[in-house]
Amino acid sequence: MRMLLGFLILWLASWNVIAAGDITALAGGRIIDGLATQPLEDSVILVQGERITAITNRAGIPDGATVIDLGGATLLPGLIDSHAHPLMAEDDYQTFHLQNSSAYKALKGYRGMQNQLQAGWTTLRIAGDADVFYANQDLERLRREGVIHVPRLFGAAHYLSITGGGGDLNYFSPEQGLHVDGLVVDGPEEIRKAIRTEAKYGSDWVKVLVTGAFMSVGDDPRSVQFAEDELKAVVDEANRQGMPVMAHAHATEGIKMAVRLGVRSIEHGRYLDAEGIKLMRNHGTYYVPTIYVGDYYMDPRNGTLRQQDTFNDYSENYRHIFIDLVGKAHRAGVKIAVGLDLGGYNYNASLNARELQTLMEAGMTAMEAIKAATSVAAEMLYQEGQIGSLQVGAYADIIAVTEDPLANISALERVSFVMSNGIVIKNHLLK
């Protein structure tokens, strides 16, 4: 018995040595942790497995640890895109979902997500996508199983729309029995059924098109499309399922109705007003303004074709008003999270960081814009302390840039190091 106990002690001691050797130390020049108002200088992050175990200095690196020396680079939490459409890979997004299978789109989406990860975006919230099934939810399942490396995925597989609304196909004859890529629902009973189906297949958010959209044919972004009793049914059933609601809402009255009924976030909010801002602040509603998407599709350098008259009018006559409204919301205390409203496998994901530039244009400091893409977004996702910050116990989602993003926010377009869930995905700073 004593001999057996002795062997057990020796085995435990050898296990502890091996465990200590599993520690990775990331040593850089400074750390922006997503929480503090100032960066930490000359700090080291210790990672074991998938978690951060300590933030120390070089003297605190334990013997046997694997040291990754990132020189004078700035370390930050992995970035969070709170409004992503990774399967929307073509300009004709309203019918693209009809042209290929869900499996085909999943594989293309996987490629796009790898691009996002390489660019430093370690978490995506899906805001409905171009798929009649559940490709994104399957990709997240494969990520959790360790089969593939993609960003963490939260969100809704589909968006809810009324008949004839922004998520319906409004330019085909009634003889055509076409599937839309969202869920067309009318009345509380259909709404409850749709949300329960979303929950059944892995969605953890509900996306609802409260108002019209800019990009949908035969639609008007200034129209309120869901009746109040229907939207109340959305929020009530989502709450029953433990799923927060993100509300696509441009029209002023649609924004206010959604906030009053208890949605978690307002997406876009182009026609926000002072009363809507006050309501959002008082209700603690998050705001994902998705500013850069309008710039992206209007910039000929990006090779896009979606230059509809509505976007032309927005860019030429309304963008400056919208930027001012976002700034007013920020100054009033509304919590703003970064969301791109872009997607697909064939665009340069490093351009995502330009959303932070637009938030600075609206009046945020560089540190506030970085928090909008990290800790504020994590809080909106109910993931504070898990992602979006560099602190003990958080997942080791860590990026690094060689320049100081507080001095030049465009440095986040040039991410040189990416660790996701404790695994090094990219290291152009190897020493």
N, C-alpha and C positions, 0 to 999 in steps of 0.2 A: 504494500500500500504506500509506504514511504517512497519507494523507488518510482512508483507511478506518479506520486505528487511531485517528485523532483523533475521527472520528465515534463510534466505539465508546466511547471514554473519556467524551465528552460525554453519550452515551446512558446510561452507567452512573451518571454523576454525577446526571443528572436523575432516574433511577430511585431513587437514594438519598434525594433530597429528597422524592419522593412517598412512599417507605416511611416516612420520619420523620414525615410528616404523617398516616400511618395510625395513629399511637399515640394511645390514649385514656388519659387520666389520671383516675382516680377519687379525689377528695379528700374525706375525711371527718374526723370528730373522733377516732376511734380504730379500731383493727383488732384483732379477735379472729381469730387466724390458724388456729385449730384445733389448734395444736401447743404453743405456749408456755403457761406457767401464768398469765401476766399479759398484758393487751392492750398493743399498741403505740399510743402517743399521737401525734397530729398526723402521721400517715403518709399516703402517697399510693401507690396501686397503678397501675402502668403496664401497659397491655394492648396487644398487637399481634396482630391476627388472633384466633386462638382461645386464645392462651396469655398467662399473666402473664410479663412480661419483667423487671420490677423492682419492688421495694418501697422507696420513697425518701421524701423530704419535698417540700414545695412548691417549694423551691429547686431540686430535682432534676427538675422537669418540663421536658422538652426543648422548644425553640422549635418551633412548628408543631403541637404536640400538641392534640388536642381535649380540653378540660377539662370534666369533669362534676363540679360542686361540690355535694357532698351535705351541706354545712353541718357540723353537729356530730353527724351520724349515726354509728352503729357499723356497721362493715363486717365481714361474716363469710363463711366459705365457704358455698356453696349446701348446703342440708340434704339428707340421704340417708335415705330411708325403706327400711329393709332387709327389710320384709315387707309387700308391697303386692299388692292384688287389684283393679286398675283396671277390670276388666270385670264385676265382681260388683256390679250396679247395682240389684238388687231384694232384698227381704227373703227371698224363697224362693230362696236361692242354690243349692239342690241341683237345682232343675229349670229355673231361669232360662235356662240355656244351651240348653235344648231349644226355646225359644220364638222365637228370632231367629237369623238367619244370622251367621256369623263376620264378614262384611263389615259388617253392621249394628252388631255389638258393637264392631268396630274404630273405627267413626265415633263412637260414644258414648264409647268409651275415649279417643279423641283429645280429645274435649271435656273429659273428666275430667282428663286429663293437662295440658291447658292450665290448668285450675283449680289443679292441684298446682304448676305452674310459677309461676303468679301469686302463690301463697302462699309461694314461696321454696324449694320442694322440687325440686331440680334433678337428682336421681338417684333411681330406684326399682329395688329388686330384687323381681322378680315371684316370688311364692311359689305358683305354680300359679294358674290362673284359669278363669273360667266360659266356656270356649270349647273345642269339640272340635278346632279347628284351631289356627292359630298367629298370631292377630291381633297380639298384643304384639310378636312377633318381626318382623312386617312393619312395625309402627310404628317400631321401632328402626331397621330398615333405611332407612325413609324419612327418619328423623332424620339418620342418617349421610350420606345423599345430599343433605341440605340442603333437602328438599322441605317439611318441616314442622318446627315448633319444639315439642318435647315434652321432658320430662326424659330423661336417659340411662337406658336400660333394660338391666338385667341380669336373670338369673334363669331360672326354669323355666316352660315353657308349661303343663305339667300336673303333678299330683302322682301318685306311685305309691301304690296301695292294694291290699290283698288283697281277694279276694272276700268280700263281707259286711262290709268294713271301713269306715273313715271316709270314703273316697272313692267308695264304691259307693252305688247307689240301693237301699235296703233296705225300701222300703214299697210296692212294686208287685208284682203277681202274676207268676209265672214265665212266663206267656204273652206278656208285654210284652218286646219286643226294643229296649230303650231304650239310647241312648248315655249313658254317664256323662261328666262333664267332666274326669275324671282318667283314668289308665291303670290298669285292674285287672289285676294280675299275680300269678301264683302259681308259685313255684319259680324257680330261677336262670335257666333258659332264657328264660322269658317276661320276666324282669327285664332280661336282657341285650338282648333284642330291643327292649324299650321304651326303654331308655336310648339305644341306637343311633339309634332313630327320633327321639328328642328332639334329639340332636346334629345329625342330618341336617337338621332344619328350623330350627335356629338357637338352641335353648336352650343356655345356657352354664353352667347349674347343674342339679342333680338335686334334686327335692323328693320326700321319702318320708314317708308317714304311718306312722311306726313304731308309734304307739299310736292308740287311739280319740280321738274329738273331742267337744267339748261340743255343737256345733251340728248334728251329723248325726243324723238320725232312726234309732232302733234301735241306737245306738252308746254306748260307755262310755269316757270319757277315761282311766279307770284300767286299761284292758286293753292288753296288749302284743300287737300283731297280726302283725308279721313274725317269723318264726322266725330264729334266729341265722344259719343258713346262707344264708337269703334276704337278710338285711340285709348280710351279708358280700359276697354277690354284687352288691348295689347299689353298695357302696363300691368294690369291685374294678373293676367295669365303668366306673363314673364316673371313677375314676383313670385307667383305660386311655384314656378319651375326653378326659382333661384337664378334667373338670368336677367342681368341689367339690360336696359334698352338704349340703343343709340338711334337718334331721330334725325334723319335727313330732313332738313327744314330750311327753306329759303324765305318763304313768305312770312311777313311780320307776325300776323295773327297765328299762323301755324307754329312758329317758334314759341310764342307765349302759351298757347294751349298745351304744347308738349311739356314745357317746363312746369306749368301748374299741375299737370297730371303725374309728374314724377319721373320723367326719363332721366337717365344717367348723364347723357351727353347730347349736345346739339352739334350736328355736322353741317358745315358750310355757313349757314346763317347769314346769307348775303344781305338780306333786308332787315337786319336787326335794328331795333330802335332803343331809345333811352329806357323805356318801360321794360322792354325785354331784357336789357342789361341788368336792371335792378332786380327783376324776377330771378334771373340766373344766379346772381350773387346771393340773394336771400335763400334760394332753394339749394345752393351748393351744386348747381348744374355745371358740368365741365363743357368747355367750348373747344371744338376742333375745326378751325376756320378754313383749312385747306386752301391757302392763298395761292401758292405757287402753281397749282394745276392750271389756273387761267393763264399765267405767264408762259408755262411750258408749251401749251398748245397754240399759243400765239407767236412763239419764237420760231422763225423759219430755220434756224440752225439745228433744231431738234428733229426736222424732217417729218413732222406730223401733218395730218390732213384734216383734223377736226377743227376747221375754222368756220363754224357756223355763224350766221348773222348775230345770234344772241351773244356769242362769245366776243365777237367784234365790238358790239355795243358795250358790253361789260368792260372790256379792256380800255376802250377809248373814252367812255363817258362816266363809268361808275367805279372803276378800280380805286381811285384816290379816295372816294367816299367810303368804300368798304374798309380800306386800310385805316382810315380815321376811326371807324366804328370798332374795329378790333382793338385799336389803341385805347379807346374809351372803356371798352370792356375790361381790358387789362388794368387800367388805372382804377377802375371801380372795384377791383378785387375778384373778378371772375377768373377761375383757374383755366388756363389755356394749355392744351396739349398739341403736340406736333402730329399732323396727319397729312399725307401726300395726295391721296386720291389718284394715284398712279398705279401701274401694274404691268404685268407681262414679263417675259424673259428677254426681250430685245431692246431694252433701253438702258442707259447708263445709270445704275443705281446710286452712284456717287453724287448725282445731281439732287438726290433727296435732301441733302444738307442745305439746299437753297431755300427750303421752307423756313429754316432758322433765320436766314437773311431777311426774309419778308417780315418775320415777327419783329426783328430789330428795326425794320423800316416803320413798323407800327408803334415803336416806342420801347420795346423791351431792351434790356441790357443783354450783352452776350451771355452772361451767366444765367439770366432768366430764360433766355431762349434754349440754352443747353438743358436746364431743368425741365422745360416743356417737352423735351425729347427724352427725358430720363425719369426723374423721380415723380414729377407731376403726372406723367402718363402712367407710370406704375401705380400710383395712388388711384387713378381713375379705373384701372384694371383690377383693383383690390389686390394688388401684388406688392404693396409697399414693404420694404425690408427683404423682398425676394429678388426683384430685378430693379433696374433703374437707379441703383445706388451702389457705391463701393463701401460696404460695411460688413462686419463680421456676421456670418450666417447667411449672407446673400449668395445667390448663385454667382459663379465666377464667369459672368458675361462682361468682358473687359476689352476695351479698344485703346489704341495709342496713335497719336499723331506727332510728327516731328516739330510742327510749329505750335505757337501758343494760340488756341482758338479764342481766348478772351481778347486778344489783340487783333485777330483776323479770323472771323467765324468760318470763312471759306476753307480754313485748314481741315475742317471736317469732311471736305470733299476728297481728301487725300489721306485716308486711313491706312497706316502702315502695319498695324498689328491688330489681330482679332483673336480673342479667346471666347469660346461659347461653351457654357456648361462645363468649364474646366479643361476643355480641349483646345489646343492651339489650332486655329483654322488658317491663319495667315501670319507670317512674320517676315517683313522686309527690313527688319532692324536687327537681325541676328548678329550677335557678336561672340 
